[in-house]
Amino acid sequence: MKGFVVWITGLPGSGKRALARALAQQLQQRGRQVEVIDSGALRDTPLASSLGFSREERVQNCLRHAFAAKLLANNGVVAIVSAVSPYRETRDTIRSQVGAFAEVAVTTPKETCIDRDTRGVWAAALRGEIRNFTGVDDPYEAPLSPEFAIDLSHLDEHSAARALTAELSRLELLTGATAPGLDNDPLARELEDAGFMS
Amino acid sequence: MKGFVVWITGLPGSGKRALARALAQQLQQRGRQVEVIDSGALRDTPLASSLGFSREERVQNCLRHAFAAKLLANNGVVAIVSAVSPYRETRDTIRSQVGAFAEVAVTTPKETCIDRDTRGVWAAALRGEIRNFTGVDDPYEAPLSPEFAIDLSHLDEHSAARALTAELSRLELLTGATAPGLDNDPLARELEDAGFMS
């Protein structure tokens, strides 16, 4: 089966991670090999531990997620990335690199995210205790034409994941029949070039 | 089938990459999903592009390779890492993190690597034009008890890969029956913890 990448973007606290996990569960039940790449969790790993929250570092962070996700997708895995990934240009770059890619916009409004704020991060950011916080003092650029958009204000993540699974089917990503772009791509060729040191 | 990580370490120019590719070919012929993570090639990707060749950066580089390899192995893929990976402590850390892990020492002597020097990097390092070069002004700490050790001075990579494949079979990594450590590990648990920003 062909792998692909589901890239879930949205404001902090919008429900991305819950959706990612619910989707993973449903795709696993369909017999797919699935990996969730959760941006928050990755912050403590070698993949991202040295990165801060400047624009450049956020872009770099997203590109590393994408690199790992693409490696997985190239090996038949469905890689579900859950990441604020606030910048449109970066997401578009990743789309072009990955090929078999579905961008999912979690559109839960900012006010709802602030109201929920289960971790108190919005409150801290609004008090100025956290800087470069997306939605407060760092911009969030919503997708213009995502494959799927969903507001998780009133919808539970399992229903949302069912709708998303249906859309992935419709896009023929789940059939493995038409997943584009993974066989002949520039990144794979780039990886053929080699240096000597490590 | 259970994935695992084959970690190929050795001096620059010792033949790691050729062995990695030959092994990948043979395992693919056995129906395995295989990914080669070639350290030299990764230097131009988001995974490693910001890293130099200080001790700390080399360690970080290896840990990132290991992170990607483990992600793949957790999803049933055989991840073959080809990296100088000069420091014993780092390789041992990675071994303990990965679980299903085979360390392969390419023991081609330094003199042979210098004689071959197909890319001229040894000559440049010996002239002092490349700094922090493993084997010249940066140490190489050979494995003390690798799963497999091979000198590629006089043996071609395909014969070496056949011998290595036999050893992986003997270690029961290829059967998928006893690959240890991938189900209940600290890193997986660590990834369960989540933050909010990305």
HADDOCK unambig.tbl for C-alpha pairs under 7 A between the chains (distance, minus, plus):
assign (segid A and resid 12 and name CA) (segid B and resid 196 and name CA) 5.76 0.50 0.50
assign (segid A and resid 12 and name CA) (segid B and resid 197 and name CA) 6.27 0.50 0.50
assign (segid A and resid 13 and name CA) (segid B and resid 196 and name CA) 6.95 0.50 0.50
assign (segid A and resid 33 and name CA) (segid B and resid 75 and name CA) 6.51 0.50 0.50
assign (segid A and resid 39 and name CA) (segid B and resid 198 and name CA) 5.50 0.50 0.50
assign (segid A and resid 40 and name CA) (segid B and resid 194 and name CA) 4.83 0.50 0.50
assign (segid A and resid 40 and name CA) (segid B and resid 195 and name CA) 3.88 0.50 0.50
assign (segid A and resid 40 and name CA) (segid B and resid 196 and name CA) 5.09 0.50 0.50
assign (segid A and resid 40 and name CA) (segid B and resid 197 and name CA) 5.77 0.50 0.50
assign (segid A and resid 40 and name CA) (segid B and resid 198 and name CA) 6.10 0.50 0.50
assign (segid A and resid 41 and name CA) (segid B and resid 191 and name CA) 5.07 0.50 0.50
assign (segid A and resid 41 and name CA) (segid B and resid 192 and name CA) 6.66 0.50 0.50
assign (segid A and resid 41 and name CA) (segid B and resid 193 and name CA) 5.57 0.50 0.50
assign (segid A and resid 41 and name CA) (segid B and resid 194 and name CA) 4.16 0.50 0.50
assign (segid A and resid 41 and name CA) (segid B and resid 195 and name CA) 5.74 0.50 0.50
assign (segid A and resid 42 and name CA) (segid B and resid 191 and name CA) 6.67 0.50 0.50
assign (segid A and resid 46 and name CA) (segid B and resid 60 and name CA) 6.71 0.50 0.50
assign (segid A and resid 46 and name CA) (segid B and resid 63 and name CA) 5.95 0.50 0.50
assign (segid A and resid 46 and name CA) (segid B and resid 64 and name CA) 5.38 0.50 0.50
assign (segid A and resid 47 and name CA) (segid B and resid 64 and name CA) 5.58 0.50 0.50
assign (segid A and resid 58 and name CA) (segid B and resid 198 and name CA) 6.54 0.50 0.50
assign (segid A and resid 60 and name CA) (segid B and resid 46 and name CA) 6.71 0.50 0.50
assign (segid A and resid 63 and name CA) (segid B and resid 46 and name CA) 5.96 0.50 0.50
assign (segid A and resid 64 and name CA) (segid B and resid 46 and name CA) 5.42 0.50 0.50
assign (segid A and resid 64 and name CA) (segid B and resid 47 and name CA) 5.59 0.50 0.50
assign (segid A and resid 68 and name CA) (segid B and resid 68 and name CA) 6.14 0.50 0.50
assign (segid A and resid 72 and name CA) (segid B and resid 72 and name CA) 6.18 0.50 0.50
assign (segid A and resid 75 and name CA) (segid B and resid 33 and name CA) 6.54 0.50 0.50
assign (segid A and resid 83 and name CA) (segid B and resid 198 and name CA) 5.53 0.50 0.50
assign (segid A and resid 84 and name CA) (segid B and resid 197 and name CA) 6.37 0.50 0.50
assign (segid A and resid 84 and name CA) (segid B and resid 198 and name CA) 5.27 0.50 0.50
assign (segid A and resid 85 and name CA) (segid B and resid 198 and name CA) 6.20 0.50 0.50
assign (segid A and resid 191 and name CA) (segid B and resid 41 and name CA) 4.98 0.50 0.50
assign (segid A and resid 191 and name CA) (segid B and resid 42 and name CA) 6.62 0.50 0.50
assign (segid A and resid 192 and name CA) (segid B and resid 41 and name CA) 6.57 0.50 0.50
assign (segid A and resid 193 and name CA) (segid B and resid 41 and name CA) 5.53 0.50 0.50
assign (segid A and resid 194 and name CA) (segid B and resid 40 and name CA) 4.79 0.50 0.50
assign (segid A and resid 194 and name CA) (segid B and resid 41 and name CA) 4.20 0.50 0.50
assign (segid A and resid 195 and name CA) (segid B and resid 40 and name CA) 3.93 0.50 0.50
assign (segid A and resid 195 and name CA) (segid B and resid 41 and name CA) 5.84 0.50 0.50
assign (segid A and resid 196 and name CA) (segid B and resid 12 and name CA) 5.66 0.50 0.50
assign (segid A and resid 196 and name CA) (segid B and resid 13 and name CA) 6.91 0.50 0.50
assign (segid A and resid 196 and name CA) (segid B and resid 40 and name CA) 5.17 0.50 0.50
assign (segid A and resid 197 and name CA) (segid B and resid 12 and name CA) 6.29 0.50 0.50
assign (segid A and resid 197 and name CA) (segid B and resid 40 and name CA) 5.83 0.50 0.50
assign (segid A and resid 197 and name CA) (segid B and resid 84 and name CA) 6.37 0.50 0.50
assign (segid A and resid 198 and name CA) (segid B and resid 39 and name CA) 5.51 0.50 0.50
assign (segid A and resid 198 and name CA) (segid B and resid 40 and name CA) 6.10 0.50 0.50
assign (segid A and resid 198 and name CA) (segid B and resid 58 and name CA) 6.52 0.50 0.50
assign (segid A and resid 198 and name CA) (segid B and resid 83 and name CA) 5.54 0.50 0.50
assign (segid A and resid 198 and name CA) (segid B and resid 84 and name CA) 5.27 0.50 0.50
assign (segid A and resid 198 and name CA) (segid B and resid 85 and name CA) 6.20 0.50 0.50
